[in-house]
């Protein structure tokens, strides 16, 4: 079993960490348990140049960090976390265009099997808009036409509508999306094999739409920093190659695609309805009760993922297709440690890794943070946790970490 996170960003995208380079991504993948990692941002010429310099082909549509770079970084990897990380060339494009009398804003995730295909695609895209200003370019191109262009460049392209429920920028988004996938991709819908569910929904929510039964539901981190790798990820029972991934995503019987690791959708930014200006978060029932208006100022409410799923669903909650893949909802380790140490998960940087070292070392030859573990196993593995957390945070007191998390 391998873990794949296919949708991330580089430092060439806006609002991303400066250390999103191949070396730090490789290190983070080691410690996050990721075997197959998308590069992100392959439309940006500067990022493509760096990837060409630092990655080497493995001959199967995947890439590895150059051996001399791996050797230099290897001493920084916890032995129990070491794995052979492979990269796939990926990128996200924002399509903003008019269709059926409305403005549409659809994000798509694209994977290509070679630099040659990437550069051929980029040459075509550069004629249509600016692909140098942002790692995730905005193009005035119909999403259906983008798919056609990608197929023309590379018939084996993997084309995945991204975070399909996000209100403002997605296939089914309440603000700028469609009610049916065919309304977006028309005659080319059959070339789409997978849909990305996004942080604010999980597979069970998507199972409520029978129209999605034929698609593989994938989950990725959409990480804007190395620390956020694998907050959502895919579990694959195949080799870490481009052809094997394509086959796994196209399978109808679960062959090759074993399921996903999920963020709890309730924690997602767009799960509930809301009005940011007034700090309001509403359930679908509350939104209906208030007539779709903010109870504080009377302004329009942004309809979130839960309401949008409810609107389009043709099944009750708890039902789904017979061939549905399993998923696990997990709390990121940084958030667990942040709660124990009474500090924000994003505020203490490298301390997370130092605090995680005792359980990672003790979990054995292969430590996969994407896999859930029984509490008893965590307690045994974390025998050195108290010392690590105390040294990193000054935490002390009569309560133990175990009682703090209970």
Secondary structure as a PSIPRED ss2 file (coil, helix, strand):
# PSIPRED VFORMAT (PSIPRED V4.0)

   1 X C   1.000  0.000  0.000
   2 X E   0.000  0.000  1.000
   3 X E   0.000  0.000  1.000
   4 X E   0.000  0.000  1.000
   5 X E   0.000  0.000  1.000
   6 X C   1.000  0.000  0.000
   7 X C   1.000  0.000  0.000
   8 X E   0.000  0.000  1.000
   9 X C   1.000  0.000  0.000
  10 X C   1.000  0.000  0.000
  11 X C   1.000  0.000  0.000
  12 X C   1.000  0.000  0.000
  13 X C   1.000  0.000  0.000
  14 X C   1.000  0.000  0.000
  15 X C   1.000  0.000  0.000
  16 X C   1.000  0.000  0.000
  17 X C   1.000  0.000  0.000
  18 X C   1.000  0.000  0.000
  19 X C   1.000  0.000  0.000
  20 X C   1.000  0.000  0.000
  21 X C   1.000  0.000  0.000
  22 X H   0.000  1.000  0.000
  23 X H   0.000  1.000  0.000
  24 X H   0.000  1.000  0.000
  25 X H   0.000  1.000  0.000
  26 X H   0.000  1.000  0.000
  27 X H   0.000  1.000  0.000
  28 X H   0.000  1.000  0.000
  29 X H   0.000  1.000  0.000
  30 X H   0.000  1.000  0.000
  31 X H   0.000  1.000  0.000
  32 X H   0.000  1.000  0.000
  33 X C   1.000  0.000  0.000
  34 X C   1.000  0.000  0.000
  35 X C   1.000  0.000  0.000
  36 X E   0.000  0.000  1.000
  37 X E   0.000  0.000  1.000
  38 X E   0.000  0.000  1.000
  39 X C   1.000  0.000  0.000
  40 X C   1.000  0.000  0.000
  41 X C   1.000  0.000  0.000
  42 X C   1.000  0.000  0.000
  43 X C   1.000  0.000  0.000
  44 X C   1.000  0.000  0.000
  45 X H   0.000  1.000  0.000
  46 X H   0.000  1.000  0.000
  47 X H   0.000  1.000  0.000
  48 X H   0.000  1.000  0.000
  49 X H   0.000  1.000  0.000
  50 X H   0.000  1.000  0.000
  51 X H   0.000  1.000  0.000
  52 X H   0.000  1.000  0.000
  53 X H   0.000  1.000  0.000
  54 X H   0.000  1.000  0.000
  55 X E   0.000  0.000  1.000
  56 X E   0.000  0.000  1.000
  57 X E   0.000  0.000  1.000
  58 X C   1.000  0.000  0.000
  59 X C   1.000  0.000  0.000
  60 X C   1.000  0.000  0.000
  61 X C   1.000  0.000  0.000
  62 X C   1.000  0.000  0.000
  63 X E   0.000  0.000  1.000
  64 X E   0.000  0.000  1.000
  65 X E   0.000  0.000  1.000
  66 X C   1.000  0.000  0.000
  67 X H   0.000  1.000  0.000
  68 X H   0.000  1.000  0.000
  69 X H   0.000  1.000  0.000
  70 X H   0.000  1.000  0.000
  71 X H   0.000  1.000  0.000
  72 X H   0.000  1.000  0.000
  73 X H   0.000  1.000  0.000
  74 X H   0.000  1.000  0.000
  75 X H   0.000  1.000  0.000
  76 X H   0.000  1.000  0.000
  77 X C   1.000  0.000  0.000
  78 X C   1.000  0.000  0.000
  79 X H   0.000  1.000  0.000
  80 X H   0.000  1.000  0.000
  81 X H   0.000  1.000  0.000
  82 X C   1.000  0.000  0.000
  83 X C   1.000  0.000  0.000
  84 X C   1.000  0.000  0.000
  85 X C   1.000  0.000  0.000
  86 X E   0.000  0.000  1.000
  87 X E   0.000  0.000  1.000
  88 X E   0.000  0.000  1.000
  89 X E   0.000  0.000  1.000
  90 X E   0.000  0.000  1.000
  91 X E   0.000  0.000  1.000
  92 X E   0.000  0.000  1.000
  93 X E   0.000  0.000  1.000
  94 X E   0.000  0.000  1.000
  95 X E   0.000  0.000  1.000
  96 X E   0.000  0.000  1.000
  97 X E   0.000  0.000  1.000
  98 X E   0.000  0.000  1.000
  99 X E   0.000  0.000  1.000
 100 X C   1.000  0.000  0.000
 101 X C   1.000  0.000  0.000
 102 X E   0.000  0.000  1.000
 103 X E   0.000  0.000  1.000
 104 X E   0.000  0.000  1.000
 105 X E   0.000  0.000  1.000
 106 X E   0.000  0.000  1.000
 107 X E   0.000  0.000  1.000
 108 X E   0.000  0.000  1.000
 109 X E   0.000  0.000  1.000
 110 X E   0.000  0.000  1.000
 111 X E   0.000  0.000  1.000
 112 X E   0.000  0.000  1.000
 113 X C   1.000  0.000  0.000
 114 X C   1.000  0.000  0.000
 115 X H   0.000  1.000  0.000
 116 X H   0.000  1.000  0.000
 117 X H   0.000  1.000  0.000
 118 X H   0.000  1.000  0.000
 119 X H   0.000  1.000  0.000
 120 X H   0.000  1.000  0.000
 121 X H   0.000  1.000  0.000
 122 X H   0.000  1.000  0.000
 123 X H   0.000  1.000  0.000
 124 X H   0.000  1.000  0.000
 125 X H   0.000  1.000  0.000
 126 X H   0.000  1.000  0.000
 127 X C   1.000  0.000  0.000
 128 X C   1.000  0.000  0.000
 129 X C   1.000  0.000  0.000
 130 X C   1.000  0.000  0.000
 131 X C   1.000  0.000  0.000
 132 X C   1.000  0.000  0.000
 133 X C   1.000  0.000  0.000
 134 X C   1.000  0.000  0.000
 135 X C   1.000  0.000  0.000
 136 X C   1.000  0.000  0.000
 137 X C   1.000  0.000  0.000
 138 X E   0.000  0.000  1.000
 139 X E   0.000  0.000  1.000
 140 X C   1.000  0.000  0.000
 141 X C   1.000  0.000  0.000
 142 X C   1.000  0.000  0.000
 143 X H   0.000  1.000  0.000
 144 X H   0.000  1.000  0.000
 145 X H   0.000  1.000  0.000
 146 X H   0.000  1.000  0.000
 147 X H   0.000  1.000  0.000
 148 X H   0.000  1.000  0.000
 149 X H   0.000  1.000  0.000
 150 X H   0.000  1.000  0.000
 151 X H   0.000  1.000  0.000
 152 X H   0.000  1.000  0.000
 153 X H   0.000  1.000  0.000
 154 X C   1.000  0.000  0.000
 155 X C   1.000  0.000  0.000
 156 X C   1.000  0.000  0.000
 157 X C   1.000  0.000  0.000
 158 X E   0.000  0.000  1.000
 159 X E   0.000  0.000  1.000
 160 X E   0.000  0.000  1.000
 161 X E   0.000  0.000  1.000
 162 X C   1.000  0.000  0.000
 163 X C   1.000  0.000  0.000
 164 X C   1.000  0.000  0.000
 165 X C   1.000  0.000  0.000
 166 X C   1.000  0.000  0.000
 167 X C   1.000  0.000  0.000
 168 X C   1.000  0.000  0.000
 169 X C   1.000  0.000  0.000
 170 X C   1.000  0.000  0.000
 171 X C   1.000  0.000  0.000
 172 X C   1.000  0.000  0.000
 173 X C   1.000  0.000  0.000
 174 X C   1.000  0.000  0.000
 175 X C   1.000  0.000  0.000
 176 X C   1.000  0.000  0.000
 177 X C   1.000  0.000  0.000
 178 X C   1.000  0.000  0.000
 179 X C   1.000  0.000  0.000
 180 X C   1.000  0.000  0.000
 181 X H   0.000  1.000  0.000
 182 X H   0.000  1.000  0.000
 183 X H   0.000  1.000  0.000
 184 X H   0.000  1.000  0.000
 185 X H   0.000  1.000  0.000
 186 X H   0.000  1.000  0.000
 187 X H   0.000  1.000  0.000
 188 X H   0.000  1.000  0.000
 189 X H   0.000  1.000  0.000
 190 X H   0.000  1.000  0.000
 191 X H   0.000  1.000  0.000
 192 X C   1.000  0.000  0.000
 193 X C   1.000  0.000  0.000
 194 X E   0.000  0.000  1.000
 195 X E   0.000  0.000  1.000
 196 X E   0.000  0.000  1.000
 197 X C   1.000  0.000  0.000
 198 X C   1.000  0.000  0.000
 199 X C   1.000  0.000  0.000
 200 X C   1.000  0.000  0.000
 201 X C   1.000  0.000  0.000
 202 X C   1.000  0.000  0.000
 203 X H   0.000  1.000  0.000
 204 X H   0.000  1.000  0.000
 205 X H   0.000  1.000  0.000
 206 X H   0.000  1.000  0.000
 207 X C   1.000  0.000  0.000
 208 X C   1.000  0.000  0.000
 209 X C   1.000  0.000  0.000
 210 X H   0.000  1.000  0.000
 211 X H   0.000  1.000  0.000
 212 X H   0.000  1.000  0.000
 213 X C   1.000  0.000  0.000
 214 X C   1.000  0.000  0.000
 215 X C   1.000  0.000  0.000
 216 X E   0.000  0.000  1.000
 217 X E   0.000  0.000  1.000
 218 X E   0.000  0.000  1.000
 219 X C   1.000  0.000  0.000
 220 X C   1.000  0.000  0.000
 221 X C   1.000  0.000  0.000
 222 X C   1.000  0.000  0.000
 223 X E   0.000  0.000  1.000
 224 X C   1.000  0.000  0.000
 225 X C   1.000  0.000  0.000
 226 X H   0.000  1.000  0.000
 227 X H   0.000  1.000  0.000
 228 X H   0.000  1.000  0.000
 229 X C   1.000  0.000  0.000
 230 X C   1.000  0.000  0.000
 231 X C   1.000  0.000  0.000
 232 X C   1.000  0.000  0.000
 233 X E   0.000  0.000  1.000
 234 X E   0.000  0.000  1.000
 235 X E   0.000  0.000  1.000
 236 X E   0.000  0.000  1.000
 237 X C   1.000  0.000  0.000
 238 X C   1.000  0.000  0.000
 239 X C   1.000  0.000  0.000
 240 X C   1.000  0.000  0.000
 241 X C   1.000  0.000  0.000
 242 X H   0.000  1.000  0.000
 243 X H   0.000  1.000  0.000
 244 X H   0.000  1.000  0.000
 245 X H   0.000  1.000  0.000
 246 X H   0.000  1.000  0.000
 247 X H   0.000  1.000  0.000
 248 X H   0.000  1.000  0.000
 249 X H   0.000  1.000  0.000
 250 X H   0.000  1.000  0.000
 251 X C   1.000  0.000  0.000
 252 X C   1.000  0.000  0.000
 253 X C   1.000  0.000  0.000
 254 X C   1.000  0.000  0.000
 255 X C   1.000  0.000  0.000
 256 X C   1.000  0.000  0.000
 257 X E   0.000  0.000  1.000
 258 X E   0.000  0.000  1.000
 259 X E   0.000  0.000  1.000
 260 X E   0.000  0.000  1.000
 261 X E   0.000  0.000  1.000
 262 X E   0.000  0.000  1.000
 263 X C   1.000  0.000  0.000
 264 X C   1.000  0.000  0.000
 265 X H   0.000  1.000  0.000
 266 X H   0.000  1.000  0.000
 267 X H   0.000  1.000  0.000
 268 X C   1.000  0.000  0.000
 269 X C   1.000  0.000  0.000
 270 X C   1.000  0.000  0.000
 271 X C   1.000  0.000  0.000
 272 X C   1.000  0.000  0.000
 273 X E   0.000  0.000  1.000
 274 X E   0.000  0.000  1.000
 275 X E   0.000  0.000  1.000
 276 X H   0.000  1.000  0.000
 277 X H   0.000  1.000  0.000
 278 X H   0.000  1.000  0.000
 279 X C   1.000  0.000  0.000
 280 X E   0.000  0.000  1.000
 281 X E   0.000  0.000  1.000
 282 X E   0.000  0.000  1.000
 283 X C   1.000  0.000  0.000
 284 X H   0.000  1.000  0.000
 285 X H   0.000  1.000  0.000
 286 X H   0.000  1.000  0.000
 287 X H   0.000  1.000  0.000
 288 X H   0.000  1.000  0.000
 289 X H   0.000  1.000  0.000
 290 X C   1.000  0.000  0.000
 291 X C   1.000  0.000  0.000
 292 X C   1.000  0.000  0.000
 293 X E   0.000  0.000  1.000
 294 X C   1.000  0.000  0.000
 295 X C   1.000  0.000  0.000
 296 X C   1.000  0.000  0.000
 297 X C   1.000  0.000  0.000
 298 X C   1.000  0.000  0.000
 299 X C   1.000  0.000  0.000
 300 X E   0.000  0.000  1.000
 301 X C   1.000  0.000  0.000
 302 X E   0.000  0.000  1.000
 303 X C   1.000  0.000  0.000
 304 X C   1.000  0.000  0.000
 305 X H   0.000  1.000  0.000
 306 X H   0.000  1.000  0.000
 307 X H   0.000  1.000  0.000
 308 X H   0.000  1.000  0.000
 309 X H   0.000  1.000  0.000
 310 X H   0.000  1.000  0.000
 311 X H   0.000  1.000  0.000
 312 X H   0.000  1.000  0.000
 313 X C   1.000  0.000  0.000
 314 X C   1.000  0.000  0.000
 315 X C   1.000  0.000  0.000
 316 X C   1.000  0.000  0.000
 317 X C   1.000  0.000  0.000
 318 X C   1.000  0.000  0.000
 319 X C   1.000  0.000  0.000
 320 X C   1.000  0.000  0.000
 321 X C   1.000  0.000  0.000
 322 X C   1.000  0.000  0.000
 323 X C   1.000  0.000  0.000
 324 X C   1.000  0.000  0.000
 325 X C   1.000  0.000  0.000
 326 X C   1.000  0.000  0.000
 327 X E   0.000  0.000  1.000
 328 X E   0.000  0.000  1.000
 329 X E   0.000  0.000  1.000
 330 X C   1.000  0.000  0.000
 331 X C   1.000  0.000  0.000
 332 X C   1.000  0.000  0.000
 333 X H   0.000  1.000  0.000
 334 X H   0.000  1.000  0.000
 335 X H   0.000  1.000  0.000
 336 X H   0.000  1.000  0.000
 337 X H   0.000  1.000  0.000
 338 X H   0.000  1.000  0.000
 339 X H   0.000  1.000  0.000
 340 X H   0.000  1.000  0.000
 341 X C   1.000  0.000  0.000
 342 X C   1.000  0.000  0.000
 343 X C   1.000  0.000  0.000
 344 X C   1.000  0.000  0.000
 345 X C   1.000  0.000  0.000
 346 X C   1.000  0.000  0.000
 347 X C   1.000  0.000  0.000
 348 X C   1.000  0.000  0.000
 349 X C   1.000  0.000  0.000
 350 X C   1.000  0.000  0.000
 351 X H   0.000  1.000  0.000
 352 X H   0.000  1.000  0.000
 353 X H   0.000  1.000  0.000
 354 X H   0.000  1.000  0.000
 355 X H   0.000  1.000  0.000
 356 X H   0.000  1.000  0.000
 357 X H   0.000  1.000  0.000
 358 X H   0.000  1.000  0.000
 359 X H   0.000  1.000  0.000
 360 X H   0.000  1.000  0.000
 361 X H   0.000  1.000  0.000
 362 X H   0.000  1.000  0.000
 363 X C   1.000  0.000  0.000
 364 X C   1.000  0.000  0.000
 365 X C   1.000  0.000  0.000
 366 X C   1.000  0.000  0.000
 367 X C   1.000  0.000  0.000
 368 X C   1.000  0.000  0.000
 369 X C   1.000  0.000  0.000
 370 X C   1.000  0.000  0.000
 371 X C   1.000  0.000  0.000
 372 X C   1.000  0.000  0.000
 373 X C   1.000  0.000  0.000
 374 X C   1.000  0.000  0.000
 375 X H   0.000  1.000  0.000
 376 X H   0.000  1.000  0.000
 377 X H   0.000  1.000  0.000
 378 X H   0.000  1.000  0.000
 379 X H   0.000  1.000  0.000
 380 X H   0.000  1.000  0.000
 381 X H   0.000  1.000  0.000
 382 X C   1.000  0.000  0.000
 383 X C   1.000  0.000  0.000
 384 X C   1.000  0.000  0.000
 385 X H   0.000  1.000  0.000
 386 X H   0.000  1.000  0.000
 387 X H   0.000  1.000  0.000
 388 X H   0.000  1.000  0.000
 389 X H   0.000  1.000  0.000
 390 X H   0.000  1.000  0.000
 391 X H   0.000  1.000  0.000
 392 X H   0.000  1.000  0.000
 393 X H   0.000  1.000  0.000
 394 X C   1.000  0.000  0.000
 395 X C   1.000  0.000  0.000
 396 X C   1.000  0.000  0.000
 397 X C   1.000  0.000  0.000
 398 X C   1.000  0.000  0.000
 399 X C   1.000  0.000  0.000
 400 X C   1.000  0.000  0.000
 401 X H   0.000  1.000  0.000
 402 X H   0.000  1.000  0.000
 403 X H   0.000  1.000  0.000
 404 X H   0.000  1.000  0.000
 405 X C   1.000  0.000  0.000
 406 X C   1.000  0.000  0.000
